[in-house]
Amino acid sequence: MRNFILASTSTVYGSSFLEYLTDELKELFKDTEEILFIPYARPSGLSHDNYTQKVQEFFSTIGKKATGLHTFKNKKEAIKNSKGIFTGGGNTFLLVKTLYDFNLFPILKNVIENGTPYLGTSAGSNIGGINMKTTNDMPIVYPPSFDTMGLIPFNINPHYLDPNPASTHKGETRETRILEFLTQNDIPVLGIREGNWIRCIGKELTLEGENSTRIFIKNKAPYEVNPHFDLNQLI
C-alpha cells in the first residue's frame, strides 16, 4: 500500500525544521525506527554530512534514526532495504541529475510504489510528479531527462506564491510561469503553498494543510481547493 507525503517545504515561518509535520511523520514512519535520507538536492560542497545531521536532529525528537544515502557504497541496495525514505529540498536540477547518475530512479519508485514510507519536501516532492518542469530552481546542472517518478499524475509547484498587491515588481508571477508551462504541456499542476502537502495512503490521495491549494489545468481558469480535497477527482 502506497504511503507517502509530498510537502511544499521542510520549514514554515515560526517553526523549526520539519516541526509542522511532526504528527504526520510520526504516523508515516510509525513502523520503522530508521530513515534513509537522500541529501542530493544540496551540492556536496555544502556538505551532505551537515545536511544529514540536521535531519538526524529532527528525527531523534520522534525516536527515529536517519542515515545519509551518500554514506552507502551500494546505494541501490540501501534503497531496496530501507524501511523509510526522506528526500530533502534544495536544487531540483541537481537532485534529478544525481539520481540519474546513480541510476536510482527505478529502484526508488519501485520501493515507494510497493509501500516503503516516503517523505519528500520541496525538491524531494518535485520528483514525485510526472516531471520537474514546474520547479522554481535554477538549472545549475543539466540532467539527462526532466522526467521524474510519476508517483502522482500531476506536476508540483512547491512554495507557491500569490502576487503581492503591495509589491512594485512588474515581472512574471508564479501563476504566469505555470500558465506558460500549460501552453506546451497537458499536465495538471498543483500550486502548493507553504505548510501544505499531498498525502497518499493506498488509493487515497488528498491535499492537506492549513491553506488552500491552487489548481492549474490546461484550457481552464486556475482555481482553489480546500484542505482534504480528493485529488482522485482530477484523474
C-alpha positions as CSV (number, residue, x, y, z in Angstrom):
1,M,0.0,0.0,0.0
2,R,1.5,3.3,-1.1
3,N,2.2,5.6,1.9
4,F,3.9,9.0,1.2
5,I,3.9,12.7,1.8
6,L,4.9,15.3,-0.7
7,A,5.3,18.6,1.1
8,S,5.8,22.1,-0.2
9,T,8.6,22.8,2.3
10,S,10.6,21.5,5.2
11,T,10.3,24.6,7.3
12,V,7.4,27.1,7.7
13,Y,7.8,30.5,9.3
14,G,7.9,30.5,13.0
15,S,8.8,26.8,13.5
16,S,12.0,24.7,13.2
17,F,13.0,22.1,10.5
18,L,10.1,19.7,9.8
19,E,8.4,20.7,13.1
20,Y,5.0,21.5,11.5
21,L,4.9,17.9,10.1
22,T,5.8,16.2,13.4
23,D,2.4,14.4,13.9
24,E,2.2,13.4,10.3
25,L,5.7,12.0,10.3
26,K,5.1,10.0,13.5
27,E,2.2,8.3,11.6
28,L,4.1,8.0,8.3
29,F,7.1,6.3,9.9
30,K,5.3,4.5,12.7
31,D,6.5,1.1,11.6
32,T,10.2,1.9,11.4
33,E,12.9,3.4,13.5
34,E,15.4,4.1,10.7
35,I,15.0,6.6,7.9
36,L,17.2,6.7,4.8
37,F,17.9,10.3,3.9
38,I,18.7,11.4,0.3
39,P,20.7,14.6,0.5
40,Y,21.4,15.1,-3.2
41,A,19.4,18.3,-3.7
42,R,22.1,20.1,-1.8
43,P,25.5,20.4,-3.5
44,S,28.2,18.2,-2.0
45,G,30.3,21.3,-1.5
46,L,27.7,22.5,1.0
47,S,28.1,19.2,2.9
48,H,25.9,16.2,2.7
49,D,27.1,15.3,6.2
50,N,25.9,18.6,7.6
51,Y,22.5,18.3,5.9
52,T,22.1,14.7,7.2
53,Q,23.0,15.8,10.7
54,K,20.2,18.4,10.6
55,V,17.8,15.6,9.5
56,Q,19.1,13.4,12.3
57,E,18.5,16.1,14.9
58,F,14.8,16.3,13.9
59,F,14.1,12.6,13.7
60,S,15.8,12.0,17.1
61,T,13.0,14.1,18.6
62,I,10.4,11.4,17.5
63,G,12.6,8.4,18.3
64,K,13.9,7.7,14.8
65,K,17.4,7.4,13.3
66,A,18.4,8.9,10.0
67,T,21.4,7.8,7.8
68,G,22.5,9.6,4.6
69,L,22.4,7.6,1.4
70,H,25.7,9.2,0.4
71,T,27.4,7.1,3.0
72,F,26.5,3.8,1.3
73,K,28.7,2.2,-1.3
74,N,25.8,0.2,-2.8
75,K,23.1,2.9,-3.0
76,K,20.6,0.7,-4.8
77,E,20.7,-1.9,-2.1
78,A,20.4,0.7,0.6
79,I,17.2,2.0,-1.0
80,K,15.9,-1.6,-1.6
81,N,16.5,-2.5,2.1
82,S,15.2,0.8,3.6
83,K,12.2,0.9,5.8
84,G,11.5,4.6,5.3
85,I,12.9,7.3,3.0
86,F,13.2,11.1,3.1
87,T,14.4,13.3,0.2
88,G,15.1,16.8,1.3
89,G,14.9,20.1,-0.5
90,G,17.5,22.1,-2.4
91,N,18.0,22.3,-6.1
92,T,15.8,20.0,-8.2
93,F,18.1,20.0,-11.2
94,L,21.0,18.8,-9.1
95,L,18.8,16.2,-7.3
96,V,17.4,14.8,-10.6
97,K,20.8,14.7,-12.3
98,T,22.4,12.8,-9.3
99,L,19.6,10.3,-9.1
100,Y,20.1,9.7,-12.9
101,D,23.8,9.5,-12.5
102,F,23.5,6.7,-9.9
103,N,20.5,5.1,-11.8
104,L,18.4,5.3,-8.7
105,F,15.0,6.4,-10.1
106,P,13.7,2.9,-11.0
107,I,14.5,1.4,-7.6
108,L,13.3,4.4,-5.7
109,K,10.0,4.5,-7.5
110,N,9.6,0.7,-7.1
111,V,10.0,0.6,-3.3
112,I,7.7,3.6,-2.9
113,E,5.0,2.0,-5.1
114,N,5.4,-1.2,-3.0
115,G,4.8,0.5,0.3
116,T,8.0,1.9,1.7
117,P,7.0,5.1,3.5
118,Y,8.4,8.2,1.7
119,L,8.6,11.9,2.6
120,G,9.6,14.5,0.1
121,T,10.0,18.2,0.7
122,S,10.4,20.8,-2.0
123,A,12.8,19.3,-4.5
124,G,12.1,15.9,-2.9
125,S,8.4,16.5,-3.7
126,N,9.1,17.7,-7.2
127,I,10.4,14.3,-8.1
128,G,7.1,12.7,-7.1
129,G,5.4,14.4,-10.1
130,I,5.5,13.4,-13.8
131,N,8.4,15.7,-14.5
132,M,10.4,18.5,-12.9
133,K,9.5,21.2,-15.4
134,T,7.5,23.3,-12.8
135,T,10.3,23.6,-10.3
136,N,11.3,27.1,-9.2
137,D,15.0,26.2,-9.2
138,M,17.8,27.5,-11.4
139,P,19.4,24.9,-13.8
140,I,22.8,24.8,-12.2
141,V,23.4,21.4,-13.8
142,Y,21.9,19.6,-16.8
143,P,20.1,16.3,-16.0
144,P,19.7,13.8,-18.9
145,S,15.9,14.0,-18.6
146,F,13.4,16.1,-16.8
147,D,11.2,13.0,-16.2
148,T,10.8,12.0,-12.6
149,M,9.0,9.2,-10.7
150,G,5.3,9.9,-11.6
151,L,4.0,8.8,-8.2
152,I,1.1,11.2,-8.9
153,P,-0.3,12.1,-12.3
154,F,0.4,15.8,-11.8
155,N,3.3,18.2,-11.5
156,I,4.0,20.1,-8.4
157,N,5.0,23.7,-7.9
158,P,6.2,23.9,-4.3
159,H,6.4,27.1,-2.3
160,Y,3.6,28.5,-4.5
161,L,3.3,32.3,-4.0
162,D,0.4,34.6,-4.8
163,P,1.1,38.0,-6.2
164,N,1.8,40.7,-3.6
165,P,-0.6,43.6,-4.3
166,A,1.8,45.9,-2.4
167,S,4.8,44.9,-4.5
168,T,6.3,47.2,-7.1
169,H,7.6,44.1,-9.0
170,K,6.2,44.1,-12.6
171,G,7.7,40.8,-13.8
172,E,6.1,37.4,-14.2
173,T,4.1,35.9,-11.4
174,R,4.3,32.3,-10.3
175,E,0.9,31.8,-11.9
176,T,2.1,33.3,-15.2
177,R,5.0,30.8,-15.3
178,I,2.7,27.9,-14.7
179,L,0.3,29.1,-17.4
180,E,3.3,29.3,-19.8
181,F,4.0,25.6,-18.9
182,L,0.5,24.6,-19.8
183,T,0.8,26.2,-23.3
184,Q,3.3,23.4,-24.0
185,N,2.2,20.6,-21.7
186,D,-1.1,18.9,-20.8
187,I,-0.2,18.0,-17.2
188,P,-2.2,19.5,-14.3
189,V,-0.1,21.5,-11.8
190,L,-0.6,21.7,-8.1
191,G,0.4,25.1,-6.7
192,I,1.2,24.0,-3.1
193,R,1.5,26.9,-0.7
194,E,3.8,26.8,2.3
195,G,2.6,24.5,5.1
196,N,0.6,22.3,2.7
197,W,1.3,18.7,1.5
198,I,0.0,15.8,-0.6
199,R,-0.9,12.7,1.4
200,C,-1.2,9.3,-0.2
201,I,-2.4,6.2,1.7
202,G,-3.2,3.4,-0.6
203,K,-5.6,4.7,-3.2
204,E,-6.4,7.8,-1.2
205,L,-4.7,10.9,-2.5
206,T,-5.6,14.2,-0.7
207,L,-4.3,17.7,-0.3
208,E,-3.6,18.6,3.4
209,G,-2.5,21.6,5.4
210,E,-4.0,24.8,6.6
211,N,-4.2,26.7,3.3
212,S,-6.0,26.2,0.0
213,T,-4.1,24.9,-3.0
214,R,-4.2,26.4,-6.5
215,I,-5.0,24.0,-9.3
216,F,-3.9,24.6,-12.9
217,I,-5.3,22.6,-15.8
218,K,-4.8,23.3,-19.4
219,N,-7.6,25.4,-21.0
220,K,-9.2,26.0,-17.7
221,A,-9.0,29.0,-15.4
222,P,-6.9,28.4,-12.3
223,Y,-9.0,27.7,-9.2
224,E,-8.7,27.0,-5.4
225,V,-9.4,23.8,-3.5
226,N,-9.6,23.5,0.3
227,P,-7.7,21.1,2.6
228,H,-8.8,17.4,2.4
229,F,-9.6,17.8,-1.3
230,D,-9.6,14.4,-3.0
231,L,-7.1,14.6,-5.9
232,N,-8.6,11.5,-7.5
233,Q,-11.3,13.8,-8.7
234,L,-8.7,15.3,-11.1
235,I,-7.6,11.9,-12.5
